[in-house]
Amino acid sequence: MFNHLEMASPDKILSLMGLFRDDPRPEKIDLGIGVYRDLSGHTPILACVREAEQRLLAQQDTKTYVSPVGDERFTQALTSLVFGDHEKLERMSGLQTPGGAGALRLLAGLLAQARPGGRIWVPDPTWTHHHAVFADAGLDVRVYPYLNGVTHAVDVEAMLDTLLRVQPGDVVLLHGCCHNPSGADPTPEQWRAIVDVIVQRGLFPFVDLAYQGFGEGLEQDAAATRLIARQVPEMVIAYSCSKNFGIYRERTGGAFVLGETASKAAAAKSQLAVLARLAYSMPPDHGASVVRIILEDEPLSIAWRVELATMRDKIQKARLTLADAFRKRTGGDRYGFLARHKGMFSLLGTTADDAVRLREDHAVYVVGDGRINLAGLQLGSVDRFVGAVLSQTRQ
Ligand SMILES: Cc1ncc(COP(=O)(O)O)c(C=O)c1O
């Protein structure tokens, strides 16, 4: 049976994690894996999550099955978090999924079912996983330009130029907020222009929203998704609670469908439930229960918002400190984009060879495409990191 199977090529980021773990050098710096770290370099369990877990432990009186759509109260609470009190909510349906990645997979399957072999346009750059999951579902994955490599900002002209030529009905993948690996997000004005083109061309938006609250705030970070939802007849959204609740391993997320009518949205949800049943039957309950308890309880919800703001502020401080340190060392503003970007990631502009030398010579771990996770940077390591990058890139 397995004779012809070859070893799968290792996941680059997970391999980097292993190399970092086995590196004995005490000064090592890990900016690879995309998880938040606090001032001591630890990925903490939020106090609000601990409190919700304790309540869950005290209150839960059964472990019976829930259902392929998961906990409807969780989905309801998440819907309000993402869309606010949007007037189109009756045309919106949703279900609980195992993380944002689970939502991506189900929605990709739904789109492939609705339009076999249909095209989906993803930005360049995006996560390798987007290419993999959409191709695996049978979609035809195409790429649209996104980043201006010189300014490190969104090249909105190039992006719109391509989208204006995309066929009506094609799907366009958009990062809801601070989720592009480049670190660059469209400005509110650019979002309006993007949505205008989507409406004008009759494109189908697919929003991947995994960092609500990590950019500017919960409301601001949902603004682009809400703007799209107000303007288009149909869209889908993959949502992750992994980062903003710090519950990465609990596999908690949601898949949402905006339909032309409430009954079309309900039909799409029923198909997603079938796909869920086929893939994993039902989503894990723990993380969703924790999120539900937090979102349904006002004091706990406020406590979560405060902890989320602490994570956001720490990342923003790392950005400002790093940009400043580069400015002081170089006398120029070549790395000023680090302060302008939002969320955990930025592309430094280093090469794959630079990444190897940074790791081997300086114990600095960055992803091969030059992506760094600012949340992994400890303020005490900034000078060493800047020195390592500059010594590498000046060669
Ligand atoms: C492209 C992309 N979007 C969203 C997510 C959401 O993360 P999670 O599945 O941990 O909720 C992931 C995680 O792998 C991802 O690769």
The ligand as a MOL file (V3000), in Angstrom:
LIG
                    3D

  0  0  0     0  0            999 V3000
M  V30 BEGIN CTAB
M  V30 COUNTS 16 16 0 0 0
M  V30 BEGIN ATOM
M  V30 1 C -3.4800 31.1420 5.8910 0
M  V30 2 C -3.9760 30.9320 7.2680 0
M  V30 3 N -5.0480 31.6330 7.6910 0
M  V30 4 C -5.5280 31.4720 8.9260 0
M  V30 5 C -4.9680 30.5930 9.8060 0
M  V30 6 C -5.6360 30.5180 11.1320 0
M  V30 7 O -4.9990 29.9340 12.1680 0
M  V30 8 P -5.6650 28.7900 13.0410 0
M  V30 9 O -6.0370 27.6640 12.1360 0
M  V30 10 O -4.5790 28.4130 13.9870 0
M  V30 11 O -6.8500 29.3830 13.7060 0
M  V30 12 C -3.8470 29.8390 9.4080 0
M  V30 13 C -3.1760 28.8860 10.2950 0
M  V30 14 O -2.5670 27.9180 9.8920 0
M  V30 15 C -3.3540 30.0000 8.0950 0
M  V30 16 O -2.3110 29.2990 7.6340 0
M  V30 END ATOM
M  V30 BEGIN BOND
M  V30 1 1 1 2
M  V30 2 1 2 3
M  V30 3 2 2 15
M  V30 4 2 3 4
M  V30 5 1 4 5
M  V30 6 1 5 6
M  V30 7 2 5 12
M  V30 8 1 6 7
M  V30 9 1 7 8
M  V30 10 2 8 9
M  V30 11 1 8 10
M  V30 12 1 8 11
M  V30 13 1 12 13
M  V30 14 1 12 15
M  V30 15 2 13 14
M  V30 16 1 15 16
M  V30 END BOND
M  V30 END CTAB
M  END
